[in-house]
Amino acid sequence: MLAGLGLLTLAIWAWLLLFHHRFWRADQRLAKSGEPDGWPSVVAIVPARDEAPSIGACVAALARQDYAGALAIVVVDDSSTDGTGDIARAVAGPVEVIAGEALPAGWSGKLWALDTGLRHAAALPADYVWFSDADIVHEPHVLADLVGFAEARRLDMVSLMARLHCRYFWERLLVPAFVFFFQMLYPFPAVNDPRSKTAGAAGGCVLLRQDALERIGGIGAIRGDLIDDCALAAAVKRSGGPIWLGLADGTRSRRASPGLKDLWHMVARTAFTQLRYSAALLAATMAGLAVTFLAPPLLVLTWPVHQNMIAGLAGLLAWAGMAAAYWPTLRDYGRSPPEALLLPVTAALYGAMTLDSALNYWRGTASRWKGRQYQKGHT
């Protein structure tokens, strides 16, 4: 039995390394493109709710974009109580700050803020809309790179996974793994292949053609989705629009999570949503996590007890394959090679967060985020 378990987990990692779109290479990057014949107009929309620590830097970075085309910036102050709107108004540049509207039933707070911004921006007709989270800071070249890339490849949607804050102990343990698991769930090469049905995006930085947004029925088409970025990408791709997702070099998140509690809440808020609130999918996920991530090191570390050579060797090879797969993402975050061996520990923590998300749902304890409650896809 132990030998069979070892061979199974080794086969899983062989398949992930060789046949799962090479997700682990972390090599999808925004390539420099030549200048288009004319630079399209862009409106940037920033939904912001109690973002005082970061909104100033975010909006200033948008206003400093080295972009030859027309750029308008709309910040939607979503009922903030910490002066977010006033900070944004103080930024020099083509910035408008508008007040958010009362949240209607069936909408998530972020998507309603985006829709409010889009309706306001209808008076500022643009070829592209650029969605940026309020904690994101973009280097001056980012917009020109995004638009140039989209124009050169005739893409309807381009999204960048921002480089996340990774300074504190729990961030160093959990953040690179979050990016790794995201790439495993939504392999970027598959997302970027128009022949594949896989669709994904990172909501912190999304450039979207205006006509593609209109084709899917606007933001209202995904109004209740908590995992809104991937839902938007899926809607665009289903409509026939080519999309692209990659890792960012010049786009960074300023949102820090010094303790485990903040990171735990961030994951648990939507983890069970990802599983469509299904007990069967939760059980399958927990079993898959145990076999894929926990079994290899356990077979190795308990070898003096079971002394099953096949199980121990297969577990060792699977653990080595796991670490090798994780290393490119760890390296991207400036971490050291030995930390790749800790991925099973991190996977166990993410499993516990997912289980906690399900328990909260079954207990009827709605998750809270910035004063709003989240349950069954609504806020």
N, C-alpha and C positions, 0 to 999 in steps of 0.2 A: 504493500500500500504506500509506504513512504517513497519507494523508488518510483512508483507511478506518479505521485505528487511532484517529485523532483523533475521528472521528465516533462510533466505537463507545464510546470512553470517555466522550464527552459524553452519549451516549444512556443509558449506565449511570447517570451522576450525575443526569440528568433524571428517570429512573425512581425512583432512591433518594429524591430530594427530593420528588417529587410523588405517588408511589404506594406507597412502602414504609411505610405506616402513620404517616408523619410522625414516625418514631422520633427524628429529630435535634432535635426541639423541646425535649426534656428537660423536659417540663411535667407529667409525672405526679407529683403531690404529694398527700400525705395531707391531705384536707380535714377541717376541723373539723366534727364531727357533734354533734347534741344528745345529752343524757344518755339512756341506755336506762332502761326502767322499773326494772330492777335490775341491778347490776353483777355480771357472771358471775365465778366463781372462776377463778384462773389459777395455774398452776405454771410457774415459769421454770426451764429446765434449761440448765446451762452445762458443756459438755465442756471440760476443761482439761488440757493436757499441757505441762509446762514453760513456764508462762505467768507466772512470778514478776513480770516488769516491769509487767504490766497487770492481773492478776487482781484485785488489791485495788480498783483504781478501777472495774473492771467490776462487781464484786459490790456495792460501796458504792452505785453508781448504781442498781442494781436495787433495793436495799433502800430507797433514797430515793424510789421512785416515788410520786407523788401519786395513789394509786389507791384508790377508795372500796370496792372489792370485796376479797375474800380473795386474798392473794398469798403463795405459798410459793416458796422459792428452793432449788434443788438443784444443787450443784456436784459434778461427777464428776471426781475427781482421777485422771487416767488415767496411773498409774505415773510421776508426775513425780519428778524428782531434784533440783529446785531450790527446794523449800519452797513450791510453789504451794498445796498443801492447807492448810498452816499459815497462810499469808497470808489465804486465804479464810475460815478459821475465826475469824480475829481481827476480822472485820467484824461490827458489831452489826446485828441485825435478824433477820428470819425465814429464816435461812440454815442449810442442812444441807450438810455436806461428806461425801461418801461415796467410798469407794475404788473405782476401776475394777476390772473383772474381767479375767482372762486372755483375750486376744483369740483367738476361735475362727477357724478357717479359713473363708474366703469372706466375711469382714466387713472393711469399712474401719474404721480405728481410731476416727474421729469418730462414725460411725454406731453402732458397738458401745457407745461411751460414752453416746450419746443413749439407746440402748435400755436400758442399765443404769439410767440416770436415770429413764426412764419406768416401768420395772418397780418401782423404789423408790417413785416417785410414785403408784403405784396405791393405796397406802395413804392418799394425800392426794387424793381424787377432785376433779377440776377440770373446768370446762367448756372451758377452753382450755389448751393448752401453748404456752409461749413459748420458742423456741430462740434463744439468744444466744451468739455466739462470745466467747471469753474476752478478746479484745483490744478489744471494743466497749464504749463508754460511752454510755449513753442519758440524755438530759435527763429531769427528773422527770415531764414531761407525756406522755412517749412511750407508755407502756402504756395510759393512759386514751384517748389518741388512737387507738391501734391497735384497742382493743376497741370504742370508740364507732363507729369507721368500719366495722368488721366487722359489728357488730350492726345499724347503720343500713342497710347494703347487703346484709345476709344473706350474707356471704362466708364460705367455709370456710377460706380462707387469705389472710393479708395479709403481705407481705414488703417490707422497705425495703432499698434499696442504701445502705449506710452511706457517709458522706462519708469518703473514704480519706485517709490521711496524705499531704500534698503540700507538703513544705517543701524538701527537698533537690533538687539539680539533676536527677538521674535520675528522681525522683518527679515533678517538674514536667513533664518531657518525656513520661513514660510513663503516669502514673496517669490524667490526664483522658482520654487516648486509650483506655486500658483500659475506662473507663466508656462511652465513645463506641462502641467496638467491641461491647461487651456489649449496648448498646441496638440496635445494628445486627443482631446475631445473634438477639436476643430482643426485638423491638419491644414496648415496654411497653404501648402502646395495644392491640396484638394479644393480648398476654398477658391483658389486662384485659377483653377481649371474649369472652363465653361462646360466641359463634358461631365463634370461631377455635380451631384446634387448637394454636396456639402456646402453650407453657407455659414459664415461667421463674421463678426466685426468686433471692434473694441470701441465702445461708446465715447471714450475720451477725445477721440479725433476721427471724425468722419467727414469726408468730402463727398457730396452727392449732387448729381445733375438735377436741376430743377424739373426737367421733363420726366426723369425717371421717378422722382417723388410723386409727380402728378399721375403717372401711369399706374402706380400701385394704390392710388386713392388717398394719398397724403398720409400724414402721421396717424390720422384716425384709424387707418387700417390695422394698426397694432396697438391701439389705445390702452389696452389693459395689460400688456406684457411687461413683467418685471425685468426679464432678460431682454431689454428692448433693442440693444445693439444687434444681437444675433437674429432677433425677429425681423428687424429692418433689413438686414442682409439677405435673409431667406426670402422676404417678399420681393426684393429687387431681383434676385437671381431667378425666382420662379417666373417673374414677368419677362424673362429673356435678357435681362441686363447683365453684362459682365461685371464682376466685382473683384477686388483685390484687397488682401490683408497682409500686413507685414509688421515687423518689429521696428520701433522707432529709434533713431539715434539723436534727433534734435527735439524730441517732444518728451517732457518729463512731468511726472506728478509730484506735487508738493505736499500731498496728504500723508502725514506721518502717523504711524501706529506704534507708539513706544511699547505698549503692553499687549499681551495675548488677547485680552478682552475685546479690544477694538477689531482685531483681525478675525477673531472667532465670530463676532456679531456680523461682520461684513459677509462672511461666507455663509453662515447659518441663515441669513435673511432670505436667500434665494436658492439654497442648495436643493431643497425638496421640490421647489418649483421646477428646477432643471429635470427632475425625475417625474414631472407631471403628477405629483402628489400620489404616486402609485406605490403601494406596499410591495408589490411584486418586483418593480424596478429597484426599489430600495434594497430588498433582499438580494437581488442579483448583483447590485453594485457592491454591497458589503462582501459577498462571496468572492466576486471578482477581485476586489481590492486585497482580500486576504491571500488569495492564491497568487496574484501577480506581484504584490509588493512585500507581503509579510512572510510568506512561506520560504522564499530563498534564504534570507538571513537566519531564520529559525532552523532550517535544515542544516545550515553550516554550524551554527553556534551550539546546537544540541547533538552534533555528531558523536562526541565522547559518550553520549548516553545510548543513542540508537545504533551507531557504528554500521550504518548502511552505506556502503561505499558509493553506490549509484546515486542514492538520494543526496548524500553530501556533496559529491562532485557536480551533479546537476544543479543543486542549489547554489554552489559557488560560481558556476558559469553564468547562471541566471542573474545572480547578484552583480557580477562583474559587468554583464550586458546592461543591466539597469543603470549602474553607475556611469558606464560609457555613454549611454543615451542622455543622461542628465547633465553630463559635463559641459556641452556647448552652451546650455542656458546658464549654468552656474558661472562659466567663464565670462559670459556677457555681463554678468552682474559683479564681476571682479572678485569672485570667491575662489577658494582653493580646491584642488582636486580631491583631497580626503573627504570634503563635505559631501561629495556625491554618494558616499556610502551611507549617509544619514537619510536618504530619501525614504526608506521604509518607515522611519520614525515620523517623518513629516506626513507620509501617506496615512498613517494611523491617526494622526491628529485631524487631518481633513475628513477621514471617515467618521470620527467622533463628532465633528461639526455637522456633517450631513445627517447623522443619526439624531443629533440635537434639533436640527431643523425639522425633521419629521415628527419628533415628539412634541415640539411646540405646536405644530399644525394639528396634531391629533388631540392635544389638550385644549385647543381653541385659543391658545396664547398667540395673538398676532405679533409678528415682529415689528419693531419700531425703528424708524429711520428719520432723524431730524423732526421729531414730533408728530410724524404720521405713522399710522398703523398699516401693515401689509398683510394681506391674507387672501388666498385664492386669486392671486394676480391683480388685486385692486389695492388702491391706497386711499 
